[in-house]
């Protein structure tokens, strides 16, 4: 993956009249990622994981070439996804065929959940959330991660307060990475 997450640099002074999240993050020397770099990172990660999940000799089946199996599976997957009621981006479902007419699909989705419900969150991420909460108890934290049916990839920690929301940390597949 080539995308580098870019810290968002902003000249902003904290004053007693403006206890904003942006100001607090600057005061705590926490630099959020730019929305553009997050979007590009998420797009590249989606493509990377898609290519990792499909065998090298598989070819994608385009929607215009769907047969009965693909149509039935797509409808079933959409029903299951709707019942899960997960917040996040729309799922990306792709169908593949491999030599010997073996058909399969990949289903990936960037999904958000409250920090309290997230699993395998490294201690340094929890500590960063606790540090922010100490100064701004009303702040909320969300983990956004790319999920397949079997696992999650590259979670982000998002902090929000009022109308403000920032991506502040990303870690990789159980291996702590401060980017």
N, CA and C atoms as a LAMMPS dump frame, in Angstrom:
ITEM: TIMESTEP
0
ITEM: NUMBER OF ATOMS
537
ITEM: BOX BOUNDS ff ff ff
-5.0000000000000000e+02 5.0000000000000000e+02
-5.0000000000000000e+02 5.0000000000000000e+02
-5.0000000000000000e+02 5.0000000000000000e+02
ITEM: ATOMS id mol type element x y z
1 1 1 N 0.842 -1.171 0
2 1 2 C 0 0 0
3 1 3 C 0.887 1.234 0
4 2 1 N 0.563 2.198 -0.821
5 2 2 C 1.412 3.375 -0.986
6 2 3 C 0.942 4.604 -0.246
7 3 1 N -0.299 4.64 0.163
8 3 2 C -0.83 5.852 0.772
9 3 3 C -0.257 6.055 2.16
10 4 1 N 0.223 7.242 2.373
11 4 2 C 0.722 7.639 3.684
12 4 3 C -0.344 8.503 4.322
13 5 1 N -0.702 8.175 5.538
14 5 2 C -1.679 8.997 6.247
15 5 3 C -1.006 10.305 6.629
16 6 1 N -1.639 11.385 6.271
17 6 2 C -1.062 12.715 6.434
18 6 3 C -1.688 13.41 7.628
19 7 1 N -0.838 13.873 8.552
20 7 2 C -1.39 14.638 9.68
21 7 3 C -2.003 15.938 9.19
22 8 1 N -3.085 16.317 9.823
23 8 2 C -3.777 17.558 9.478
24 8 3 C -3.167 18.672 10.319
25 9 1 N -2.534 19.614 9.663
26 9 2 C -1.872 20.714 10.367
27 9 3 C -2.781 21.928 10.308
28 10 1 N -3.029 22.495 11.482
29 10 2 C -3.879 23.681 11.518
30 10 3 C -3.404 24.591 12.633
31 11 1 N -3.261 25.839 12.324
32 11 2 C -2.888 26.806 13.349
33 11 3 C -4.124 27.202 14.129
34 12 1 N -4.213 26.783 15.357
35 12 2 C -5.404 27.055 16.138
36 12 3 C -4.998 27.226 17.592
37 13 1 N -5.388 28.282 18.199
38 13 2 C -5.083 28.545 19.606
39 13 3 C -6.288 28.233 20.477
40 14 1 N -6.038 27.533 21.574
41 14 2 C -7.097 27.213 22.516
42 14 3 C -7.299 28.406 23.44
43 15 1 N -8.539 28.797 23.601
44 15 2 C -8.857 29.86 24.539
45 15 3 C -9.9 29.332 25.503
46 16 1 N -10.023 29.953 26.663
47 16 2 C -11.019 29.467 27.619
48 16 3 C -12.442 29.509 27.05
49 17 1 N -12.703 30.404 26.09
50 17 2 C -14.048 30.507 25.528
51 17 3 C -14.325 29.436 24.47
52 18 1 N -13.3 28.775 23.97
53 18 2 C -13.508 27.827 22.876
54 18 3 C -12.906 26.453 23.157
55 19 1 N -13.489 25.708 24.077
56 19 2 C -12.954 24.376 24.371
57 19 3 C -13.397 23.368 23.294
58 20 1 N -12.831 23.496 22.098
59 20 2 C -13.21 22.617 21.01
60 20 3 C -12.31 21.386 20.976
61 21 1 N -12.784 20.371 20.302
62 21 2 C -11.993 19.149 20.148
63 21 3 C -10.716 19.444 19.374
64 22 1 N -10.826 20.222 18.329
65 22 2 C -9.66 20.573 17.516
66 22 3 C -8.584 21.243 18.38
67 23 1 N -9.011 22.177 19.214
68 23 2 C -8.076 22.861 20.097
69 23 3 C -7.454 21.928 21.119
70 24 1 N -8.274 21.05 21.685
71 24 2 C -7.755 20.104 22.676
72 24 3 C -6.73 19.171 22.047
73 25 1 N -7.012 18.656 20.862
74 25 2 C -6.064 17.76 20.198
75 25 3 C -4.735 18.469 19.963
76 26 1 N -4.802 19.728 19.56
77 26 2 C -3.574 20.491 19.349
78 26 3 C -2.827 20.66 20.678
79 27 1 N -3.562 20.969 21.722
80 27 2 C -2.958 21.143 23.044
81 27 3 C -2.277 19.852 23.512
82 28 1 N -2.88 18.701 23.203
83 28 2 C -2.323 17.404 23.605
84 28 3 C -1.294 16.876 22.611
85 29 1 N -0.986 17.666 21.593
86 29 2 C -0.029 17.285 20.552
87 29 3 C -0.473 16.01 19.817
88 30 1 N -1.776 15.927 19.538
89 30 2 C -2.345 14.833 18.76
90 30 3 C -2.764 15.43 17.424
91 31 1 N -2.142 14.968 16.361
92 31 2 C -2.416 15.508 15.034
93 31 3 C -3.294 14.53 14.257
94 32 1 N -4.532 14.895 13.988
95 32 2 C -5.423 14.011 13.231
96 32 3 C -4.961 13.881 11.775
97 33 1 N -5.412 12.819 11.129
98 33 2 C -5.119 12.611 9.718
99 33 3 C -6.054 13.474 8.873
100 34 1 N -5.595 13.871 7.698
101 34 2 C -6.452 14.647 6.804
102 34 3 C -7.554 13.737 6.258
103 35 1 N -8.737 14.276 6.028
104 35 2 C -9.816 13.462 5.45
105 35 3 C -9.423 12.851 4.102
106 36 1 N -8.66 13.58 3.309
107 36 2 C -8.242 13.076 1.993
108 36 3 C -7.324 11.87 2.126
109 37 1 N -6.372 11.922 3.053
110 37 2 C -5.458 10.785 3.203
111 37 3 C -6.185 9.576 3.787
112 38 1 N -7.16 9.795 4.665
113 38 2 C -7.947 8.684 5.207
114 38 3 C -8.755 8.021 4.096
115 39 1 N -9.395 8.821 3.261
116 39 2 C -10.197 8.27 2.163
117 39 3 C -9.325 7.458 1.202
118 40 1 N -8.165 7.977 0.872
119 40 2 C -7.256 7.266 -0.037
120 40 3 C -6.725 5.986 0.62
121 41 1 N -6.372 6.056 1.892
122 41 2 C -5.885 4.883 2.63
123 41 3 C -6.96 3.791 2.654
124 42 1 N -8.196 4.182 2.943
125 42 2 C -9.29 3.211 3
126 42 3 C -9.519 2.57 1.631
127 43 1 N -9.462 3.363 0.576
128 43 2 C -9.655 2.836 -0.778
129 43 3 C -8.551 1.835 -1.129
130 44 1 N -7.295 2.215 -0.853
131 44 2 C -6.173 1.326 -1.152
132 44 3 C -6.219 0.056 -0.312
133 45 1 N -6.592 0.183 0.953
134 45 2 C -6.667 -1 1.822
135 45 3 C -7.748 -1.95 1.315
136 46 1 N -8.862 -1.42 0.876
137 46 2 C -9.94 -2.234 0.321
138 46 3 C -9.438 -3.024 -0.885
139 47 1 N -8.719 -2.372 -1.774
140 47 2 C -8.175 -3.058 -2.957
141 47 3 C -7.125 -4.087 -2.563
142 48 1 N -6.271 -3.747 -1.611
143 48 2 C -5.219 -4.669 -1.165
144 48 3 C -5.829 -5.937 -0.572
145 49 1 N -6.793 -5.79 0.311
146 49 2 C -7.405 -6.95 0.959
147 49 3 C -8.19 -7.772 -0.06
148 50 1 N -8.874 -7.106 -0.979
149 50 2 C -9.589 -7.835 -2.03
150 50 3 C -8.631 -8.716 -2.809
151 51 1 N -7.486 -8.181 -3.182
152 51 2 C -6.537 -8.983 -3.959
153 51 3 C -5.923 -10.097 -3.117
154 52 1 N -5.77 -9.883 -1.816
155 52 2 C -5.253 -10.938 -0.935
156 52 3 C -6.253 -12.077 -0.749
157 53 1 N -7.542 -11.761 -0.781
158 53 2 C -8.57 -12.773 -0.531
159 53 3 C -8.889 -13.647 -1.749
160 54 1 N -8.566 -13.189 -2.922
161 54 2 C -8.882 -13.989 -4.104
162 54 3 C -7.628 -14.715 -4.577
163 55 1 N -7.774 -15.957 -5.049
164 55 2 C -6.618 -16.678 -5.602
165 55 3 C -6.078 -15.957 -6.837
166 56 1 N -4.806 -16.113 -7.09
167 56 2 C -4.155 -15.407 -8.192
168 56 3 C -4.771 -15.749 -9.545
169 57 1 N -5.284 -16.949 -9.698
170 57 2 C -5.817 -17.359 -10.995
171 57 3 C -7.318 -17.084 -11.155
172 58 1 N -7.928 -16.418 -10.184
173 58 2 C -9.364 -16.133 -10.259
174 58 3 C -9.614 -14.886 -11.099
175 59 1 N -10.739 -14.872 -11.783
176 59 2 C -11.157 -13.713 -12.572
177 59 3 C -12.477 -13.201 -12.032
178 60 1 N -12.607 -11.871 -12.02
179 60 2 C -13.836 -11.274 -11.506
180 60 3 C -14.988 -11.494 -12.484
181 61 1 N -16.161 -11.775 -11.932
182 61 2 C -17.384 -11.898 -12.721
183 61 3 C -18.092 -10.555 -12.621
184 62 1 N -18.25 -9.892 -13.741
185 62 2 C -18.916 -8.589 -13.759
186 62 3 C -20.422 -8.777 -13.615
187 63 1 N -21.089 -7.771 -13.077
188 63 2 C -22.531 -7.852 -12.827
189 63 3 C -23.321 -8.174 -14.1
190 64 1 N -22.882 -7.658 -15.22
191 64 2 C -23.588 -7.931 -16.476
192 64 3 C -23.477 -9.404 -16.886
193 65 1 N -22.54 -10.138 -16.276
194 65 2 C -22.355 -11.562 -16.581
195 65 3 C -22.882 -12.482 -15.482
196 66 1 N -23.577 -11.92 -14.482
197 66 2 C -24.088 -12.739 -13.39
198 66 3 C -25.025 -13.816 -13.913
199 67 1 N -24.874 -14.992 -13.329
200 67 2 C -25.807 -16.082 -13.576
201 67 3 C -26.743 -16.199 -12.386
202 68 1 N -27.449 -17.314 -12.309
203 68 2 C -28.408 -17.535 -11.228
204 68 3 C -27.722 -17.549 -9.862
205 69 1 N -26.601 -18.276 -9.738
206 69 2 C -25.925 -18.399 -8.442
207 69 3 C -25.511 -17.031 -7.908
208 70 1 N -24.87 -16.216 -8.744
209 70 2 C -24.403 -14.908 -8.3
210 70 3 C -25.573 -14.016 -7.873
211 71 1 N -26.648 -14.046 -8.648
212 71 2 C -27.818 -13.221 -8.318
213 71 3 C -28.436 -13.635 -6.986
214 72 1 N -28.562 -14.941 -6.767
215 72 2 C -29.135 -15.448 -5.51
216 72 3 C -28.216 -15.113 -4.337
217 73 1 N -26.911 -15.328 -4.497
218 73 2 C -25.952 -15.033 -3.424
219 73 3 C -25.938 -13.542 -3.096
220 74 1 N -25.975 -12.705 -4.118
221 74 2 C -25.972 -11.256 -3.889
222 74 3 C -27.197 -10.829 -3.096
223 75 1 N -28.349 -11.321 -3.47
224 75 2 C -29.581 -10.993 -2.745
225 75 3 C -29.506 -11.473 -1.299
226 76 1 N -28.996 -12.68 -1.092
227 76 2 C -28.863 -13.236 0.258
228 76 3 C -27.884 -12.404 1.094
229 77 1 N -26.748 -12.05 0.494
230 77 2 C -25.762 -11.237 1.21
231 77 3 C -26.328 -9.878 1.587
232 78 1 N -27.052 -9.256 0.679
233 78 2 C -27.636 -7.948 0.967
234 78 3 C -28.655 -8.046 2.1
235 79 1 N -29.42 -9.13 2.156
236 79 2 C -30.363 -9.329 3.257
237 79 3 C -29.631 -9.492 4.588
238 80 1 N -28.566 -10.291 4.593
239 80 2 C -27.788 -10.518 5.816
240 80 3 C -27.16 -9.215 6.291
241 81 1 N -26.599 -8.458 5.36
242 81 2 C -25.964 -7.188 5.713
243 81 3 C -26.988 -6.21 6.27
244 82 1 N -28.164 -6.159 5.672
245 82 2 C -29.228 -5.263 6.157
246 82 3 C -29.66 -5.653 7.563
247 83 1 N -29.718 -6.946 7.861
248 83 2 C -30.131 -7.407 9.198
249 83 3 C -29.08 -7.083 10.246
250 84 1 N -27.814 -7.051 9.871
251 84 2 C -26.736 -6.734 10.818
252 84 3 C -26.809 -5.292 11.284
253 85 1 N -27.359 -4.413 10.449
254 85 2 C -27.518 -3.001 10.768
255 85 3 C -26.197 -2.372 11.231
256 86 1 N -25.15 -2.579 10.438
257 86 2 C -23.848 -2.022 10.752
258 86 3 C -23.731 -0.63 10.152
259 87 1 N -23.177 0.291 10.926
260 87 2 C -22.961 1.619 10.376
261 87 3 C -21.593 1.641 9.714
262 88 1 N -21.509 2.365 8.634
263 88 2 C -20.25 2.469 7.911
264 88 3 C -20.51 2.592 6.43
265 89 1 N -19.468 2.366 5.664
266 89 2 C -19.573 2.451 4.217
267 89 3 C -20.382 1.278 3.668
268 90 1 N -20.859 1.438 2.439
269 90 2 C -21.559 0.348 1.759
270 90 3 C -20.596 -0.829 1.57
271 91 1 N -21.087 -2.058 1.681
272 91 2 C -20.204 -3.203 1.451
273 91 3 C -19.788 -3.299 -0.018
274 92 1 N -18.605 -3.833 -0.234
275 92 2 C -18.115 -4.076 -1.587
276 92 3 C -18.116 -5.59 -1.772
277 93 1 N -19.014 -6.059 -2.619
278 93 2 C -19.171 -7.489 -2.873
279 93 3 C -18.712 -7.753 -4.298
280 94 1 N -17.764 -8.685 -4.424
281 94 2 C -17.259 -9.028 -5.753
282 94 3 C -17.309 -10.54 -5.916
283 95 1 N -17.684 -10.968 -7.107
284 95 2 C -17.776 -12.388 -7.422
285 95 3 C -16.607 -12.783 -8.315
286 96 1 N -16.128 -14.03 -8.096
287 96 2 C -14.94 -14.511 -8.781
288 96 3 C -15.186 -15.918 -9.307
289 97 1 N -14.468 -16.258 -10.359
290 97 2 C -14.461 -17.633 -10.845
291 97 3 C -13.004 -18.054 -11.004
292 98 1 N -12.747 -19.291 -10.637
293 98 2 C -11.4 -19.853 -10.735
294 98 3 C -11.449 -21.019 -11.723
295 99 1 N -10.299 -21.438 -12.229
296 99 2 C -10.294 -22.571 -13.154
297 99 3 C -11.069 -23.758 -12.573
298 100 1 N -11.8 -24.441 -13.417
299 100 2 C -12.65 -25.54 -12.955
300 100 3 C -14.035 -25.059 -12.605
301 101 1 N -14.346 -23.798 -12.921
302 101 2 C -15.661 -23.195 -12.686
303 101 3 C -16.04 -23.089 -11.214
304 102 1 N -15.058 -23.011 -10.356
305 102 2 C -15.343 -22.765 -8.94
306 102 3 C -15.67 -21.279 -8.781
307 103 1 N -16.837 -20.977 -8.218
308 103 2 C -17.252 -19.588 -8.015
309 103 3 C -17.24 -19.251 -6.527
310 104 1 N -16.869 -18.047 -6.208
311 104 2 C -16.884 -17.581 -4.825
312 104 3 C -17.004 -16.065 -4.846
313 105 1 N -17.112 -15.459 -3.651
314 105 2 C -17.231 -14.007 -3.576
315 105 3 C -16.37 -13.484 -2.441
316 106 1 N -16.093 -12.19 -2.504
317 106 2 C -15.49 -11.481 -1.379
318 106 3 C -16.465 -10.383 -0.981
319 107 1 N -16.592 -10.159 0.305
320 107 2 C -17.479 -9.124 0.819
321 107 3 C -16.702 -8.354 1.885
322 108 1 N -16.433 -7.09 1.613
323 108 2 C -15.674 -6.235 2.524
324 108 3 C -16.461 -4.967 2.801
325 109 1 N -16.343 -4.491 4.044
326 109 2 C -17.062 -3.281 4.415
327 109 3 C -16.308 -2.56 5.529
328 110 1 N -16.18 -1.239 5.378
329 110 2 C -15.662 -0.418 6.472
330 110 3 C -16.812 -0.221 7.456
331 111 1 N -16.61 -0.684 8.687
332 111 2 C -17.673 -0.705 9.691
333 111 3 C -17.235 0.082 10.922
334 112 1 N -18.176 0.834 11.489
335 112 2 C -17.908 1.614 12.699
336 112 3 C -18.636 0.999 13.885
337 113 1 N -17.96 1.035 15.048
338 113 2 C -18.593 0.599 16.293
339 113 3 C -17.988 1.415 17.438
340 114 1 N -18.727 1.547 18.535
341 114 2 C -18.185 2.288 19.678
342 114 3 C -16.913 1.62 20.206
343 115 1 N -15.994 2.413 20.688
344 115 2 C -14.737 1.892 21.221
345 115 3 C -14.987 0.81 22.268
346 116 1 N -16.012 1 23.099
347 116 2 C -16.29 0.039 24.175
348 116 3 C -16.619 -1.363 23.63
349 117 1 N -17.127 -1.443 22.423
350 117 2 C -17.517 -2.733 21.847
351 117 3 C -16.438 -3.336 20.949
352 118 1 N -15.398 -2.582 20.677
353 118 2 C -14.331 -3.053 19.793
354 118 3 C -13.465 -4.089 20.523
355 119 1 N -12.935 -5.027 19.761
356 119 2 C -12.073 -6.062 20.339
357 119 3 C -10.636 -5.855 19.878
358 120 1 N -9.704 -6.369 20.67
359 120 2 C -8.274 -6.313 20.357
360 120 3 C -7.753 -4.893 20.159
361 121 1 N -8.228 -3.969 20.972
362 121 2 C -7.744 -2.594 20.897
363 121 3 C -6.462 -2.504 21.731
364 122 1 N -5.359 -2.066 21.127
365 122 2 C -4.099 -1.975 21.877
366 122 3 C -4.198 -0.982 23.036
367 123 1 N -3.384 -1.204 24.03
368 123 2 C -3.394 -0.352 25.224
369 123 3 C -3.064 1.102 24.898
370 124 1 N -2.153 1.351 23.953
371 124 2 C -1.8 2.737 23.662
372 124 3 C -2.99 3.486 23.069
373 125 1 N -3.886 2.785 22.362
374 125 2 C -5.075 3.416 21.799
375 125 3 C -6.05 3.753 22.929
376 126 1 N -6.244 2.818 23.848
377 126 2 C -7.119 3.065 25
378 126 3 C -6.573 4.217 25.847
379 127 1 N -5.253 4.279 25.991
380 127 2 C -4.633 5.344 26.785
381 127 3 C -4.849 6.707 26.123
382 128 1 N -4.764 6.755 24.791
383 128 2 C -4.993 8.019 24.086
384 128 3 C -6.437 8.473 24.292
385 129 1 N -7.381 7.538 24.204
386 129 2 C -8.797 7.866 24.427
387 129 3 C -9 8.352 25.864
388 130 1 N -8.371 7.697 26.817
389 130 2 C -8.501 8.097 28.223
390 130 3 C -7.923 9.494 28.455
391 131 1 N -6.811 9.803 27.792
392 131 2 C -6.191 11.122 27.934
393 131 3 C -7.146 12.21 27.421
394 132 1 N -7.762 11.969 26.294
395 132 2 C -8.7 12.95 25.741
396 132 3 C -9.918 13.083 26.648
397 133 1 N -10.428 11.949 27.133
398 133 2 C -11.603 11.955 28.006
399 133 3 C -11.347 12.733 29.3
400 134 1 N -10.123 12.676 29.796
401 134 2 C -9.765 13.428 31.001
402 134 3 C -10.02 14.916 30.81
403 135 1 N -9.723 15.416 29.617
404 135 2 C -9.873 16.844 29.333
405 135 3 C -11.23 17.2 28.728
406 136 1 N -11.88 16.23 28.104
407 136 2 C -13.148 16.472 27.424
408 136 3 C -14.048 15.241 27.621
409 137 1 N -14.679 15.141 28.814
410 137 2 C -15.457 13.946 29.154
411 137 3 C -16.599 13.633 28.186
412 138 1 N -17.069 14.641 27.456
413 138 2 C -18.191 14.414 26.535
414 138 3 C -17.743 13.823 25.195
415 139 1 N -16.449 13.703 24.981
416 139 2 C -15.949 13.156 23.715
417 139 3 C -16.373 11.691 23.588
418 140 1 N -16.654 11.287 22.367
419 140 2 C -17.001 9.888 22.094
420 140 3 C -15.96 9.295 21.154
421 141 1 N -15.815 7.983 21.218
422 141 2 C -14.79 7.307 20.436
423 141 3 C -15.407 6.167 19.641
424 142 1 N -14.985 6.077 18.407
425 142 2 C -15.483 5.064 17.49
426 142 3 C -14.283 4.365 16.861
427 143 1 N -14.421 3.071 16.645
428 143 2 C -13.417 2.32 15.909
429 143 3 C -14.019 1.993 14.55
430 144 1 N -13.29 2.315 13.509
431 144 2 C -13.712 1.964 12.155
432 144 3 C -12.673 0.998 11.596
433 145 1 N -13.165 -0.152 11.107
434 145 2 C -12.249 -1.16 10.584
435 145 3 C -12.83 -1.803 9.338
436 146 1 N -11.958 -2.278 8.495
437 146 2 C -12.377 -2.995 7.297
438 146 3 C -12.638 -4.441 7.708
439 147 1 N -13.851 -4.916 7.443
440 147 2 C -14.209 -6.281 7.845
441 147 3 C -14.533 -7.149 6.642
442 148 1 N -14.014 -8.362 6.723
443 148 2 C -14.456 -9.415 5.815
444 148 3 C -15.316 -10.339 6.677
445 149 1 N -15.728 -11.444 6.127
446 149 2 C -16.535 -12.373 6.928
447 149 3 C -15.707 -13.072 7.998
448 150 1 N -14.393 -13.045 7.857
449 150 2 C -13.536 -13.793 8.782
450 150 3 C -12.729 -12.942 9.752
451 151 1 N -12.429 -11.706 9.374
452 151 2 C -11.569 -10.908 10.244
453 151 3 C -11.711 -9.422 9.965
454 152 1 N -10.988 -8.638 10.76
455 152 2 C -10.981 -7.183 10.601
456 152 3 C -9.557 -6.743 10.266
457 153 1 N -9.473 -5.617 9.546
458 153 2 C -8.184 -5.086 9.102
459 153 3 C -8.071 -3.617 9.472
460 154 1 N -6.874 -3.21 9.846
461 154 2 C -6.482 -1.818 10.042
462 154 3 C -7.538 -0.915 10.681
463 155 1 N -7.803 -1.113 11.954
464 155 2 C -8.782 -0.236 12.619
465 155 3 C -8.251 1.19 12.798
466 156 1 N -9.179 2.133 12.751
467 156 2 C -8.914 3.539 13.05
468 156 3 C -9.613 3.891 14.346
469 157 1 N -9.046 4.808 15.119
470 157 2 C -9.743 5.41 16.253
471 157 3 C -10.203 6.789 15.799
472 158 1 N -11.498 7.026 15.974
473 158 2 C -12.095 8.314 15.622
474 158 3 C -12.598 8.95 16.914
475 159 1 N -12.287 10.208 17.119
476 159 2 C -12.795 10.934 18.279
477 159 3 C -13.776 11.978 17.772
478 160 1 N -14.885 12.118 18.492
479 160 2 C -15.922 13.076 18.104
480 160 3 C -16.389 13.861 19.32
481 161 1 N -16.774 15.1 19.05
482 161 2 C -17.357 15.955 20.079
483 161 3 C -18.19 17.003 19.353
484 162 1 N -19.469 17.028 19.628
485 162 2 C -20.342 17.958 18.919
486 162 3 C -20.303 17.671 17.427
487 163 1 N -20.036 18.698 16.641
488 163 2 C -19.977 18.553 15.177
489 163 3 C -18.591 18.158 14.684
490 164 1 N -17.624 18.104 15.583
491 164 2 C -16.248 17.787 15.188
492 164 3 C -15.993 16.287 15.277
493 165 1 N -15.224 15.775 14.322
494 165 2 C -14.865 14.366 14.314
495 165 3 C -13.533 14.21 13.593
496 166 1 N -12.59 13.467 14.201
497 166 2 C -11.251 13.333 13.639
498 166 3 C -10.746 11.899 13.758
499 167 1 N -10.074 11.439 12.702
500 167 2 C -9.35 10.168 12.726
501 167 3 C -7.991 10.471 13.335
502 168 1 N -7.675 9.788 14.461
503 168 2 C -6.439 10.164 15.152
504 168 3 C -5.417 9.04 15.269
505 169 1 N -5.826 7.782 15.142
506 169 2 C -4.892 6.664 15.284
507 169 3 C -5.324 5.562 14.322
508 170 1 N -4.351 4.844 13.78
509 170 2 C -4.631 3.616 13.029
510 170 3 C -3.622 2.572 13.502
511 171 1 N -4.087 1.357 13.623
512 171 2 C -3.174 0.264 13.954
513 171 3 C -3.481 -0.884 13.013
514 172 1 N -2.518 -1.777 12.854
515 172 2 C -2.627 -2.786 11.812
516 172 3 C -2.744 -4.188 12.39
517 173 1 N -3.766 -4.914 11.982
518 173 2 C -3.958 -6.356 12.184
519 173 3 C -3.252 -6.953 13.404
520 174 1 N -3.531 -6.452 14.566
521 174 2 C -2.943 -7.022 15.774
522 174 3 C -1.519 -6.542 16.01
523 175 1 N -0.888 -5.975 14.991
524 175 2 C 0.468 -5.46 15.119
525 175 3 C 0.334 -3.959 15.288
526 176 1 N 0.769 -3.448 16.419
527 176 2 C 0.605 -2.02 16.691
528 176 3 C 1.446 -1.218 15.726
529 177 1 N 0.811 -0.238 15.102
530 177 2 C 1.522 0.633 14.178
531 177 3 C 1.042 2.054 14.405
532 178 1 N 1.951 2.922 14.703
533 178 2 C 1.602 4.339 14.893
534 178 3 C 1.937 5.057 13.606
535 179 1 N 0.905 5.453 12.872
536 179 2 C 1.152 6.088 11.57
537 179 3 C 0.825 7.564 11.661
